[in-house]
Amino acid sequence: MTVEWVEKAHRSLGSFLHQRTISQLEKGKPIDEVKLRKEATRISVRLEDVLKSDVHGIRITGGFDFPCETCDTSLTVAIAPLILEGFAEIECGSCETSHRIEIDKATGELRFGPPAGTFVDAMDRFLHAGAIDRTRFIGD
């Protein structure tokens, strides 16, 4: 959401948000309630999307490596989808096995499994493979 978008939204609701001028009252032009409701709904939908987001005003880059369960090829898991969506899905380029990593947003614990399979605690796999330092990952 940009400042320009907010300013435009504010202007579009001007007659409703602010006391009407004497000139406007003398002219007797009524407020178009249908148009106002449509604009307010459009703004409300956009604001809901922004306000329900857990992350604001940042760009998330980077990731960490973890071994493919099938062939042990090193795969890179992007951090952004883990934080923003709670999971990341990756496919091994060597054996084409699909993997899904989920993060418990309350604890920061990772779980590993196939896209539609049963999940197990992934942290032990990462620690065993030396892929990440648990205290650094969870504590950051």
VENZI-V906459 format. One record per run of one state. SS is the DSSP state (H for helix, E for strand, - for the rest). FROM is the first residue (numbers start at 0). LEN is the number of residues. Records with the same first field share a line. If there is no record, write none. Layout:
SS->FROM-LEN ; FROM-LEN
//
This chain:
-->0-2 ; 12-1 ; 17-4 ; 27-5 ; 51-11 ; 67-6 ; 85-1 ; 91-6 ; 103-6 ; 113-6 ; 121-1 ; 129-4 ; 139-1
H->2-10 ; 13-4 ; 21-6 ; 32-19 ; 78-7 ; 122-7 ; 133-6
E->62-5 ; 73-5 ; 86-5 ; 97-6 ; 109-4 ; 119-2
//
